């Protein structure tokens, strides 16, 4: 499912009948931007029953170029991480 399909699926909910597609897209964009900004600051976003968005730090390490077999240095970096909630994992 892509963003456009997600917006259309959300709008099929009867409780959102008064909202336009543009309103729904705006909400989805705002939701995602808020999560990104919060994670960038170093805080977690926890949605009970859904999951938790966090950031993790990966330390520098040595890797191998699969094409040449040469050793390469991989820099340390910070990445986003999502951990699904218990209810979501049990559903699947």
N, C-alpha and C positions, 0 to 999 in steps of 0.2 A: 504494500500500500504506500503510495507516495503522498505528498502534502495535499495535493488537490483532491485526491480520493478521501483522505482523512477529513478534510473540511466538509465534503459532501456527505460523508457518513455521519459526522456530528450533527449536521443540519437535519438529518432524518429523525432526530429525537423530537418528539412532540412538544416538550417543554421549551424548546428553542425556536418555535414556529415564528416568533416575532423578530428574529434576528436575520439579517441579510448575510449573503455569502461574504461580503466585504467585512462585516462586523466579525464574523467567525475567523476569517483569515487574520484580521487585526489582533484578535484575542490570542490566537495561536502564535503569531509572531512575538507578541508581548510576553507570553508565557515562556517561550524558548529564549528570548533575549534576557529575561530576568534570571533564568537558570544559569545561562552563560556568565552573566555579570557576577552573580553570587559565587559561582565556582571559581571565577577568576580572582575574586577577593580572598579566597581561601576558606570560605564557609561551605557547609554542606546544605543540600536541599533534600529534606526527607518528607515524602508523601506517604502517610500511613496507608497500608494496603496495596500500594503500588510499588514503591521502591525509593532508593536513596541515590542521589547524584553527588559524587565526591571528586576530589582530585588526588592523584597519586604521583609520587616522585619516583622516577626510575633513575638509578645511579648509572654512571658511565661504565661501559664494559667493552670488551673486545668481541668482535664478530668476524664472520668469514664471508667474503664475497662469493656467492655460489657459482658465478660465471668463471672466475679466475682462481678461486681457492686462496686468494690473498687475505691476510688478516687486516681488519680495519678497526679504527676506534669509533665507537658509537657514543655520542655525547650524552650527558645527563639531560633529562627533560621532565616536564610535568605534563600529565595527560588526564583527560576526564575519564571517570569510571561510573558505571551504573550498576547497582546491586538491586535486583528485584526483591520485592517484599515477600514475606512468608505466604500470604494469601494468594499472590500471583503465581508463586512457584507451585503451590499445592493445586491450583487450578489446571496447570499444564500437566 
